[in-house]
Amino acid sequence: MKKIVIVSLLFSRLACLSAQEIRGNIEVKITGFRNSSGKAGVTLFSSEKGFPMKGELACEKLFADIEQSSCAVVLSNIPYGKYAVSVFHDENSNGKLDTNMIGMPREGVGASNNAKGKFGPPKFKDASFTLDSHKKQLSITMEYLKK
C-alpha cells in the first residue's frame, strides 16, 4: 500500500510539472523612428491569423514611449513557442496605424526579423521566431513609405 501511495504521489507531481508552462521574456529594441512624436504600438502574435494588421487578434499589445527616435519594450512571462512581433509608429497618438485610401501605411511600420512584405505586409512565416529560452532579444528597424 505504501508503494502505491508513493508511486501515485510521484506521478501526480510529474503531471503538475508537465502542466506548468515554461515562460520567458521577449526584449524588443526598435530603432529608426523618424521622430519621437506619439507612441510605438507593439503587438505579439502567436499565429499568422491577423498578423500584422489586426492588433485585436494579437496575444499581447502595448504602447511605448519613443525617446531619441528609438524605444525598448519587454514582453514578460510569455509561454515558450513560435511568435512574430509587429510594430507601428502611432505619430498622432490615435491608437491605430493610419493608412491611405488603398491601405498603404502613412505611419512607420516594422516586424521581427525585419521582415518585409512584397505587395503587402510581411508574412508571419518571415517574421516568426521561437521563444525557447528565458530571454529572447529582437531588433526591429522602422520603415516609412515616402509621402
Z-matrix of the N, CA and C atoms (Angstrom, degrees):
N
C 1 1.452
C 2 1.520 1 111.15
N 3 1.343 2 115.69 1 -40.97
C 4 1.455 3 121.06 2 -179.88
C 5 1.526 4 110.43 3 -61.90
N 6 1.340 5 117.22 4 -39.11
C 7 1.463 6 121.70 5 179.14
C 8 1.524 7 110.98 6 -64.60
N 9 1.303 8 117.10 7 -39.54
C 10 1.464 9 121.39 8 -179.44
C 11 1.531 10 109.94 9 -64.13
N 12 1.324 11 117.07 10 -42.94
C 13 1.464 12 121.59 11 179.74
C 14 1.522 13 109.97 12 -63.79
N 15 1.320 14 117.71 13 -44.40
C 16 1.463 15 121.78 14 -179.74
C 17 1.529 16 110.38 15 -63.98
N 18 1.307 17 117.47 16 -44.43
C 19 1.462 18 121.67 17 179.13
C 20 1.532 19 109.75 18 -64.56
N 21 1.326 20 117.97 19 -41.20
C 22 1.461 21 121.28 20 178.73
C 23 1.524 22 110.75 21 -63.28
N 24 1.323 23 117.47 22 -43.37
C 25 1.460 24 121.22 23 178.15
C 26 1.522 25 110.86 24 -62.58
N 27 1.328 26 116.11 25 -41.29
C 28 1.460 27 120.73 26 179.99
C 29 1.529 28 110.73 27 -62.90
N 30 1.321 29 117.30 28 -45.54
C 31 1.462 30 120.91 29 179.53
C 32 1.530 31 111.76 30 -66.02
N 33 1.325 32 117.65 31 -38.99
C 34 1.461 33 119.47 32 179.45
C 35 1.526 34 110.50 33 -67.57
N 36 1.319 35 117.85 34 -36.22
C 37 1.463 36 120.89 35 176.56
C 38 1.531 37 111.21 36 -66.44
N 39 1.314 38 117.83 37 -41.56
C 40 1.466 39 121.40 38 177.20
C 41 1.524 40 110.84 39 -63.53
N 42 1.302 41 116.87 40 -38.96
C 43 1.464 42 120.29 41 178.56
C 44 1.528 43 110.93 42 -64.18
N 45 1.327 44 116.31 43 -39.99
C 46 1.466 45 119.77 44 177.99
C 47 1.521 46 110.87 45 -65.29
N 48 1.316 47 117.55 46 -41.91
C 49 1.459 48 120.69 47 179.84
C 50 1.521 49 111.21 48 -63.64
N 51 1.326 50 117.30 49 -41.81
C 52 1.458 51 118.88 50 -178.61
C 53 1.526 52 111.26 51 -73.03
N 54 1.338 53 117.10 52 -24.13
C 55 1.459 54 119.81 53 179.61
C 56 1.529 55 111.65 54 -76.71
N 57 1.330 56 117.61 55 -23.21
C 58 1.464 57 120.47 56 178.72
C 59 1.524 58 109.22 57 -72.22
N 60 1.320 59 115.34 58 132.86
C 61 1.455 60 119.72 59 177.30
C 62 1.511 61 109.58 60 -83.62
N 63 1.315 62 115.14 61 138.28
C 64 1.451 63 119.83 62 174.48
C 65 1.518 64 106.32 63 -84.57
N 66 1.316 65 116.64 64 132.55
C 67 1.455 66 121.47 65 -173.47
C 68 1.519 67 111.40 66 -126.39
N 69 1.330 68 114.51 67 158.47
C 70 1.452 69 120.46 68 178.33
C 71 1.516 70 110.86 69 -148.51
N 72 1.319 71 115.89 70 -176.73
C 73 1.453 72 122.54 71 179.65
C 74 1.520 73 109.94 72 -115.48
N 75 1.322 74 115.83 73 144.95
C 76 1.458 75 122.04 74 175.56
C 77 1.524 76 107.08 75 -113.68
N 78 1.330 77 115.53 76 114.86
C 79 1.457 78 121.60 77 179.52
C 80 1.522 79 108.10 78 -99.22
N 81 1.337 80 115.81 79 122.29
C 82 1.457 81 120.81 80 -175.67
C 83 1.530 82 109.57 81 -118.07
N 84 1.318 83 116.17 82 120.64
C 85 1.467 84 122.97 83 175.06
C 86 1.521 85 106.63 84 -104.38
N 87 1.345 86 116.24 85 121.70
C 88 1.467 87 121.56 86 -176.05
C 89 1.528 88 107.97 87 -116.89
N 90 1.323 89 116.09 88 125.11
C 91 1.460 90 121.37 89 -179.07
C 92 1.528 91 109.70 90 -126.77
N 93 1.341 92 115.06 91 169.86
C 94 1.453 93 120.10 92 174.24
C 95 1.508 94 115.23 93 88.95
N 96 1.350 95 118.30 94 14.86
C 97 1.457 96 119.51 95 174.76
C 98 1.524 97 107.83 96 -65.86
N 99 1.314 98 117.91 97 140.98
C 100 1.459 99 119.60 98 -178.12
C 101 1.528 100 112.51 99 -76.84
N 102 1.322 101 116.65 100 -14.25
C 103 1.461 102 121.98 101 173.98
C 104 1.530 103 107.70 102 -162.21
N 105 1.321 104 116.19 103 177.51
C 106 1.467 105 120.44 104 -179.09
C 107 1.528 106 112.14 105 -103.63
N 108 1.325 107 117.41 106 16.85
C 109 1.468 108 121.88 107 177.78
C 110 1.520 109 110.03 108 -73.08
N 111 1.321 110 115.61 109 150.23
C 112 1.463 111 120.50 110 174.06
C 113 1.511 112 113.73 111 71.00
N 114 1.316 113 114.90 112 -148.63
C 115 1.469 114 122.87 113 -175.75
C 116 1.524 115 109.76 114 -135.31
N 117 1.324 116 114.81 115 163.27
C 118 1.465 117 121.92 116 170.96
C 119 1.519 118 107.46 117 -97.79
N 120 1.328 119 117.02 118 122.74
C 121 1.456 120 121.74 119 174.78
C 122 1.519 121 108.44 120 -92.22
N 123 1.335 122 117.07 121 122.21
C 124 1.465 123 122.01 122 -175.90
C 125 1.521 124 108.54 123 -121.22
N 126 1.337 125 116.48 124 127.19
C 127 1.457 126 120.97 125 178.51
C 128 1.524 127 109.73 126 -126.92
N 129 1.323 128 115.50 127 142.88
C 130 1.463 129 122.94 128 178.62
C 131 1.522 130 108.19 129 -116.32
N 132 1.328 131 115.64 130 123.48
C 133 1.464 132 121.80 131 -179.90
C 134 1.522 133 110.07 132 -111.85
N 135 1.331 134 115.85 133 141.29
C 136 1.466 135 120.77 134 177.31
C 137 1.534 136 111.98 135 -103.80
N 138 1.337 137 116.53 136 1.66
C 139 1.461 138 120.74 137 176.48
C 140 1.522 139 108.42 138 -156.22
N 141 1.313 140 115.75 139 172.42
C 142 1.465 141 120.07 140 -179.48
C 143 1.528 142 112.20 141 -72.90
N 144 1.321 143 116.84 142 -15.82
C 145 1.460 144 120.39 143 -177.79
C 146 1.532 145 110.05 144 -63.18
N 147 1.328 146 116.13 145 113.28
C 148 1.452 147 122.59 146 178.19
C 149 1.516 148 115.61 147 88.74
N 150 1.324 149 117.75 148 -13.45
C 151 1.468 150 120.37 149 -177.56
C 152 1.515 151 110.05 150 -71.35
N 153 1.294 152 118.96 151 136.64
C 154 1.464 153 130.34 152 -6.73
C 155 1.524 154 113.72 153 -100.89
N 156 1.308 155 118.66 154 -0.10
C 157 1.462 156 122.08 155 -167.33
C 158 1.532 157 115.51 156 -89.79
N 159 1.311 158 118.54 157 -23.55
C 160 1.465 159 120.01 158 -173.89
C 161 1.526 160 110.56 159 -102.61
N 162 1.338 161 114.45 160 83.93
C 163 1.460 162 121.19 161 -177.92
C 164 1.514 163 113.72 162 -57.79
N 165 1.319 164 117.16 163 -26.77
C 166 1.466 165 119.85 164 179.68
C 167 1.529 166 112.09 165 -66.15
N 168 1.329 167 118.12 166 -16.90
C 169 1.463 168 121.48 167 178.12
C 170 1.532 169 112.56 168 -97.73
N 171 1.324 170 116.55 169 0.62
C 172 1.467 171 120.97 170 179.81
C 173 1.527 172 110.22 171 -75.00
N 174 1.329 173 115.69 172 152.24
C 175 1.465 174 118.58 173 177.67
C 176 1.528 175 111.50 174 -83.04
N 177 1.315 176 117.92 175 -20.18
C 178 1.466 177 122.97 176 174.31
C 179 1.522 178 107.84 177 -141.40
N 180 1.334 179 116.06 178 143.20
C 181 1.461 180 120.73 179 178.57
C 182 1.516 181 107.47 180 -149.00
N 183 1.348 182 116.59 181 132.22
C 184 1.453 183 119.86 182 178.14
C 185 1.520 184 110.38 183 -153.06
N 186 1.321 185 115.56 184 162.54
C 187 1.453 186 122.88 185 175.21
C 188 1.519 187 107.87 186 -118.15
N 189 1.335 188 116.55 187 139.00
C 190 1.462 189 121.56 188 -177.11
C 191 1.519 190 110.22 189 -131.17
N 192 1.329 191 115.08 190 150.95
C 193 1.459 192 120.89 191 176.60
C 194 1.523 193 110.50 192 -70.62
N 195 1.324 194 114.63 193 149.12
C 196 1.465 195 122.32 194 177.49
C 197 1.523 196 106.71 195 -109.21
N 198 1.316 197 116.57 196 128.21
C 199 1.461 198 121.40 197 178.19
C 200 1.517 199 108.65 198 -130.23
N 201 1.304 200 116.22 199 129.45
C 202 1.460 201 122.81 200 179.89
C 203 1.533 202 111.24 201 51.62
N 204 1.315 203 115.15 202 45.22
C 205 1.469 204 124.18 203 176.36
C 206 1.526 205 114.61 204 61.83
N 207 1.337 206 116.93 205 25.81
C 208 1.466 207 120.43 206 175.08
C 209 1.526 208 109.45 207 -151.07
N 210 1.297 209 116.15 208 167.77
C 211 1.460 210 120.45 209 173.63
C 212 1.524 211 108.97 210 -157.34
N 213 1.315 212 114.78 211 161.48
C 214 1.458 213 121.39 212 178.17
C 215 1.528 214 108.01 213 -134.12
N 216 1.322 215 115.82 214 137.65
C 217 1.460 216 121.00 215 177.17
C 218 1.522 217 108.87 216 -133.55
N 219 1.321 218 114.81 217 155.68
C 220 1.462 219 121.21 218 175.10
C 221 1.522 220 107.35 219 -124.57
N 222 1.319 221 115.21 220 122.32
C 223 1.457 222 121.71 221 173.57
C 224 1.532 223 104.99 222 -95.13
N 225 1.320 224 116.75 223 110.79
C 226 1.464 225 122.13 224 -169.64
C 227 1.519 226 113.25 225 -99.73
N 228 1.334 227 113.88 226 151.64
C 229 1.462 228 122.02 227 171.50
C 230 1.529 229 112.45 228 59.38
N 231 1.336 230 115.84 229 44.30
C 232 1.466 231 122.41 230 -178.27
C 233 1.533 232 108.96 231 -93.94
N 234 1.336 233 118.84 232 129.41
C 235 1.467 234 120.24 233 177.82
C 236 1.532 235 111.05 234 -61.32
N 237 1.329 236 116.06 235 143.41
C 238 1.467 237 119.90 236 176.26
C 239 1.522 238 109.13 237 -55.06
N 240 1.335 239 115.57 238 141.94
C 241 1.445 240 119.94 239 179.95
C 242 1.515 241 111.58 240 163.31
N 243 1.320 242 115.16 241 -168.21
C 244 1.462 243 123.09 242 -179.12
C 245 1.523 244 109.11 243 -100.17
N 246 1.341 245 116.23 244 132.15
C 247 1.456 246 121.60 245 -175.40
C 248 1.520 247 110.90 246 -143.11
N 249 1.342 248 115.13 247 169.48
C 250 1.457 249 123.26 248 169.51
C 251 1.533 250 106.92 249 -145.19
N 252 1.335 251 115.25 250 144.52
C 253 1.466 252 121.13 251 179.54
C 254 1.521 253 108.78 252 -111.25
N 255 1.320 254 115.31 253 138.92
C 256 1.456 255 122.78 254 175.19
C 257 1.527 256 107.38 255 -122.81
N 258 1.337 257 116.38 256 139.77
C 259 1.459 258 121.63 257 -178.37
C 260 1.523 259 108.69 258 -131.34
N 261 1.333 260 116.69 259 144.27
C 262 1.466 261 120.00 260 170.23
C 263 1.516 262 109.39 261 -140.02
N 264 1.326 263 115.78 262 152.13
C 265 1.464 264 122.86 263 179.45
C 266 1.523 265 107.93 264 -94.22
N 267 1.305 266 116.22 265 103.53
C 268 1.463 267 122.05 266 179.20
C 269 1.529 268 107.90 267 -84.59
N 270 1.327 269 115.97 268 75.44
C 271 1.462 270 121.93 269 -173.56
C 272 1.528 271 113.36 270 -60.65
N 273 1.313 272 117.63 271 -34.77
C 274 1.468 273 120.72 272 -177.41
C 275 1.532 274 112.70 273 -99.16
N 276 1.315 275 117.20 274 8.33
C 277 1.482 276 123.30 275 175.99
C 278 1.533 277 113.25 276 53.74
N 279 1.326 278 116.60 277 39.78
C 280 1.464 279 119.34 278 177.01
C 281 1.534 280 112.51 279 -96.73
N 282 1.344 281 117.22 280 3.34
C 283 1.461 282 121.11 281 175.01
C 284 1.509 283 115.56 282 81.47
N 285 1.340 284 117.33 283 9.48
C 286 1.465 285 119.62 284 -179.34
C 287 1.528 286 110.17 285 -148.31
N 288 1.317 287 115.44 286 162.59
C 289 1.461 288 121.80 287 175.55
C 290 1.529 289 107.84 288 -82.06
N 291 1.309 290 116.34 289 119.77
C 292 1.460 291 120.66 290 178.23
C 293 1.522 292 109.75 291 -81.16
N 294 1.327 293 115.66 292 136.35
C 295 1.464 294 121.21 293 -179.59
C 296 1.523 295 109.51 294 -129.03
N 297 1.336 296 115.96 295 164.10
C 298 1.462 297 119.95 296 176.38
C 299 1.534 298 109.66 297 -86.36
N 300 1.322 299 116.77 298 -171.85
C 301 1.473 300 121.13 299 -175.61
C 302 1.522 301 113.64 300 -60.80
N 303 1.312 302 117.69 301 -28.28
C 304 1.468 303 119.18 302 -178.51
C 305 1.531 304 112.38 303 -101.57
N 306 1.337 305 116.95 304 11.16
C 307 1.456 306 120.80 305 174.23
C 308 1.521 307 115.85 306 90.68
N 309 1.328 308 117.52 307 6.08
C 310 1.468 309 120.81 308 178.19
C 311 1.532 310 108.76 309 -78.41
N 312 1.343 311 117.96 310 136.91
C 313 1.468 312 119.63 311 -177.58
C 314 1.531 313 113.18 312 -66.56
N 315 1.326 314 114.87 313 135.84
C 316 1.466 315 121.50 314 174.07
C 317 1.523 316 110.61 315 -92.56
N 318 1.322 317 116.15 316 -16.18
C 319 1.453 318 122.03 317 179.23
C 320 1.535 319 107.33 318 -111.73
N 321 1.321 320 116.21 319 165.05
C 322 1.467 321 120.70 320 -177.56
C 323 1.519 322 112.98 321 -68.01
N 324 1.323 323 115.38 322 150.09
C 325 1.460 324 122.01 323 178.87
C 326 1.532 325 109.78 324 -136.68
N 327 1.315 326 115.61 325 161.21
C 328 1.458 327 121.41 326 176.01
C 329 1.521 328 109.88 327 -162.88
N 330 1.322 329 115.62 328 165.01
C 331 1.463 330 120.95 329 179.87
C 332 1.521 331 109.64 330 -147.67
N 333 1.322 332 115.83 331 157.13
C 334 1.459 333 120.17 332 176.21
C 335 1.523 334 109.82 333 -57.07
N 336 1.299 335 115.81 334 152.67
C 337 1.475 336 124.30 335 -173.51
C 338 1.525 337 111.42 336 62.69
N 339 1.340 338 116.85 337 11.03
C 340 1.467 339 122.26 338 -174.57
C 341 1.527 340 110.77 339 49.51
N 342 1.346 341 114.40 340 37.20
C 343 1.469 342 121.34 341 179.78
C 344 1.525 343 109.73 342 -63.40
N 345 1.294 344 115.22 343 140.45
C 346 1.460 345 121.78 344 179.02
C 347 1.527 346 109.20 345 -122.92
N 348 1.297 347 115.19 346 146.05
C 349 1.452 348 119.49 347 178.50
C 350 1.513 349 111.90 348 -89.95
N 351 1.306 350 114.98 349 158.91
C 352 1.459 351 122.14 350 172.87
C 353 1.512 352 106.16 351 -112.57
N 354 1.314 353 116.82 352 113.18
C 355 1.465 354 121.91 353 -177.55
C 356 1.525 355 111.79 354 58.65
N 357 1.324 356 116.66 355 40.39
C 358 1.463 357 122.53 356 178.58
C 359 1.509 358 110.54 357 154.09
N 360 1.314 359 116.81 358 -171.59
C 361 1.459 360 119.89 359 -178.77
C 362 1.529 361 112.15 360 -69.92
N 363 1.339 362 117.47 361 163.06
C 364 1.459 363 120.20 362 178.48
C 365 1.530 364 111.40 363 -65.67
N 366 1.289 365 115.86 364 157.25
C 367 1.471 366 122.54 365 178.32
C 368 1.536 367 109.63 366 -87.44
N 369 1.318 368 115.93 367 149.43
C 370 1.462 369 122.09 368 177.90
C 371 1.525 370 110.41 369 -55.67
N 372 1.318 371 117.44 370 -43.20
C 373 1.469 372 120.40 371 -176.79
C 374 1.523 373 111.74 372 -62.44
N 375 1.328 374 118.14 373 -30.16
C 376 1.463 375 121.03 374 179.31
C 377 1.523 376 112.25 375 -80.40
N 378 1.322 377 116.88 376 -27.46
C 379 1.461 378 121.45 377 -178.48
C 380 1.526 379 112.94 378 -96.85
N 381 1.317 380 117.82 379 -8.39
C 382 1.462 381 120.17 380 -171.79
C 383 1.527 382 112.86 381 -76.14
N 384 1.310 383 113.90 382 154.37
C 385 1.459 384 123.80 383 177.71
C 386 1.520 385 106.86 384 -147.87
N 387 1.322 386 116.37 385 167.47
C 388 1.453 387 120.94 386 179.79
C 389 1.522 388 110.13 387 -111.65
N 390 1.313 389 115.42 388 126.04
C 391 1.460 390 121.06 389 171.15
C 392 1.517 391 106.52 390 -89.47
N 393 1.326 392 116.33 391 108.95
C 394 1.461 393 120.54 392 -177.74
C 395 1.528 394 111.53 393 -139.00
N 396 1.333 395 115.45 394 21.28
C 397 1.458 396 121.05 395 176.36
C 398 1.525 397 108.07 396 -146.43
N 399 1.318 398 116.15 397 170.38
C 400 1.464 399 120.58 398 -176.81
C 401 1.526 400 112.10 399 -60.19
N 402 1.338 401 117.23 400 -29.97
C 403 1.462 402 120.40 401 -177.46
C 404 1.520 403 109.62 402 -141.02
N 405 1.326 404 115.55 403 130.27
C 406 1.468 405 122.81 404 175.26
C 407 1.517 406 107.06 405 -121.44
N 408 1.335 407 117.18 406 127.18
C 409 1.455 408 121.56 407 179.39
C 410 1.518 409 109.87 408 -107.24
N 411 1.334 410 115.51 409 133.08
C 412 1.459 411 122.27 410 178.92
C 413 1.517 412 109.53 411 -125.54
N 414 1.322 413 116.28 412 148.21
C 415 1.464 414 122.32 413 172.33
C 416 1.517 415 107.79 414 -123.70
N 417 1.329 416 116.18 415 129.08
C 418 1.458 417 121.73 416 -179.99
C 419 1.526 418 108.07 417 -126.33
N 420 1.319 419 116.56 418 133.16
C 421 1.459 420 122.51 419 176.23
C 422 1.520 421 108.82 420 -107.29
N 423 1.315 422 116.00 421 127.39
C 424 1.470 423 121.24 422 -178.76
C 425 1.532 424 110.89 423 -68.31
N 426 1.324 425 114.94 424 148.64
C 427 1.476 426 123.11 425 176.84
C 428 1.517 427 108.27 426 -124.71
N 429 1.305 428 115.86 427 139.75
C 430 1.471 429 122.02 428 177.05
C 431 1.512 430 108.90 429 -126.64
N 432 1.329 431 115.72 430 137.46
C 433 1.452 432 120.03 431 172.42
C 434 1.513 433 107.54 432 -78.83
N 435 1.289 434 116.05 433 147.06
C 436 1.456 435 118.66 434 177.22
C 437 1.510 436 109.35 435 -69.80
N 438 1.319 437 115.50 436 140.09
C 439 1.468 438 120.35 437 -179.60
C 440 1.506 439 111.28 438 -81.81
